[in-house]
Amino acid sequence: MPRFCANLSFLFTELPFPQRFAAAARAGFRGVEYLFPYDHPAEDLRAWLEEAGLTQVLFNLPPGDWAAGERGLACHPGREAEFQQGLALALDYARILNCTRLHALAGLALPGVAPERLEATYRANMQAAARRCAAAGVTLLMEPINSKVDMPGYWLDQPARAFALQQAIGEPNLLVQLDLYHAQVMAGDLARTVEAHLPAIGHIQVADNPGRHEPGSGEIHYPYLFRRLDALKYPGWVGCEYKPQGDTEAGLGWLLPWLQD
């Protein structure tokens, strides 16, 4: 069965953040992810993980000024030093939390900057970051995020482009984080995408479309996709990064057949 982890930036938000770890464990999850850890000391996060018996699966590098609308720095010329400083901070947290996956948000396409320059900046930043991550035993992830609904203007929005860039950059620990919700919005054809690119996929996330709610609430046939992941022997985690339609626990019925002991 796929291994599911709870995204604590989306699930169990009825509770204060520190209490979400135990709630996820009670619901049957064995791992967690979230957007950013940096509002909390890493030692506190480690304690919450250990108390709940959870694995820290994933979190993101600092994204720039999130409150001001920034969504990553990897493609932004002139901010390479800030990107590398954020990577250093993320690696410090990853070491303390024993986390082996980090995601670097690409950022929004900048008006007036040539597309070729954005891509060159992204490639250089991600190659350098992947090499630093490799030295720390960490896999670096790149995620195509839909620009139609959730992040208008996001530079890396097409799954096909992400896989092409991953291959072109060529670092063995640089893989694609495939959120099936974002992929459905932008391109569809989810099963064939997974089958064609499985060795390049380092993490999968799920939500249904439209609405980004629980699997089973929309058009994506997740039972089929989960069976395909099993048949393909996908070795990674599946992150539950969706917006519950109501109380988180009340909406977990879709997951019960898939939870492992």
N, C-alpha and C positions, 0 to 999 in steps of 0.2 A: 504494500500500500504506500502511496505517497506520504511523506512526513510533512505535517502541517504545522506552521508556526503562526502565532497571532501577532498582527501588527497593532501595537498598543497605542499608536497615534490615531487609530480608527476604531478599534474594538475596546470595549469596557470603559468607554469615556464617561459612563455614569459615575465612575469612581475617581478619586484622586490618583495621579499617575503612580505613586509608589504601591498602591493597593491593586493595581491592574495585574501585576506579576502573579500574585497568589490567585487572583480570579481566573487568569488564563490557565494556570496549573489545575485548578479545580474543574475547569471545563474540559480538561483532557489534553490540552496542548503540552508539548514537551520543549518547545522553543518559542522565542519571541523576536520580533524586529520592531523598529519604530523609525520615525524620520530622523530625529537628531537627539543625541544624548547630552548635549553640551550645557544644558540648564542645570544639570545635576553632577555632583562629584562622581567620578568613575568608581570610587570605593563604595559609595552608596548604591549605585546600580549593581555592582557585583554582589553586595549583600542581599539585595532584593532577589537577584537571580538565584543565589545559593539557597536562600530560605525557601524559595518556591521549587527548587530542583529543576531549573530551566536552563537551556542553552541560549546564549546570545547569538543569533543567526546572522544579523545584518543591521547596519545603519548607514546613513549617508554622510559624506564629507560636508563640512560647512558650505552653505549655498550662497554666500554673500549676504546681502541685506534682505532677508526673507520678508520682513514686515513691509519693506518698500517695494516688493514685487520681484526681487531678483530670484532666479531659480537655477543657480549654479554659475560657475565661473570657467568651466573647462574650455569653452570656445571663445572666451573674451580676450582679445589682444590687449596687452598692457597690464594685465592683472595676474600674470604668471606667478609672481612672487607670492601674492595673496593665496593663490590656489595651492602652492607648495606648502605654505604655512598651515593652511587648513588640513592638508594631507598629514602633516606632521602631528597635528593635534588629534586627528582621527586615529592615526596609528598608535598614539599613546593610549587612547581609550580602548582600542582594539586589543592591545597587549594586556591591559588590566582586566578586560571583560572576556578574554580568551575568544575573541570574535575573529573569524577567518574570512569574512566577506565585507567589503566596503563598496558602496556605490557612489560614483562621482557624477553629480548632475551636470549636464552639458551646458545649460544656460539658454537664455532667449537669444534669438538672432538679433544683432544690433543694427539698427537703421544706419544706413550710410557706410557700413563696413562690407567690403567685397566678400561674397560667399567663399571665394578661394582662401581668403585670409582667415575667416572663421574656421574653416576646415583645417588649415595648416596649424593654427593655434591649438585646436582640439587634438589633433594627432600628436603634436609634440608634447602637450601636457599629459595626455593619457599614456604615451610611451614612457615618459620619465616617471610618472606616478606608478605605473605597473611595475617598473624595475625596483622602485623603492618598496613597493608592497611585497614583491617576490622575496626580497631580502628579509622581510619580516614574516614570511609564511602566510601571506594574505592574498586572496584573490580579489582583483579589482573588477568591478562590474560597470557596464554601460547600459542604460535603459532607454529605449525609445518610448517617449511619453506623448500621448495624443495632443495635437494642437488644435483640434476641432472643438473640444468641450472643456477640458480641464486646464490646459496650459497654452492658450493662444500665443503663437509666436515662438514656441519651443523649437530649438534648432534641430534636435535629433528626434524626429517624430515618426519616422517610418521604420518598421522592423527590418525591411530589406536593406536599408541604408546602414542600420546598426550592424548587421551581420557582415556587410561588405567592409565597413570600417574596422571591425574586429579582426577580420582576416588581413586587411591591408596593414594594420599596425603591427600585427604579428607577434605580440608578446604572449607566451603560453599561459600566463595567469590572468590575462585580460579576456573576460567572457561577457556574454550578454545576459542582462536581467530582463526576462521576457514577462511582462505583465499582460496576461491574456485579455484583460479588459481593454487596455490601451491598444493592443494589437487588433482586437475586433473592431474598435472604432475606426482605426486608420486603414485596415487592410483585409480583415477577415481571414478565411482559409487557415484556421488555427491548427488543426491536426496536421496538415501537410507542412506547415511552417515548423512545428515542433519536430516532426519526423526528419525533415530535410536538414535541420540545423542542431540536432540534439547535442553533438560534441561541443558546440560553441555556447551552449546555454548553461550558465552557472547558478541561476536562481529563477524561479517562476513565482508569479503572484496572480491572484484571482479576485475577480469581482464580476458581477453580471452587467449586462448592457440591455437597455439604457438604465441610467440612474446610479450605477456603480454600487449596487446593493448586493445582498447575499447571493451566492450561487443558487440557481433555481428560481430567482425572481424575474428573470428576463429571457433573452433569446439564446444564450450560450448553453449548449448541452454538456454540462460539466461531467455527469457520470461517464459519458463516452470518453471525454478527454482524460479523466483520471484513469480509466481502464487502459487507454493508450499509453499513458506514462508508465503504468505498471508493465505493460507488454514490452515497452522499449527499455525497461530497466533504468529509468531516470534516477540518478543517484542523489539528487539534491533535495532541498526543501521546497515546499509550496507555501508562500506567504499569503495570509488572509488579509488583504488590504482593501477592505470594502466598508461602505457606510451602512451600518445596520438600519433597517427600516424602523426598528423600535428598540426595545431592550436587547442588549447583545446576547445574553444567554437564551432568551426566548427565540432568537433567530438562528440558533445553532443546530436546528434539527437536520439541516442538509448535511452536516458534517458527521453525525453520529455513525453512519455506516462505514466511515473511512478512518475513524480514530483507531490507533493502535493501543494495545495495553502497555 
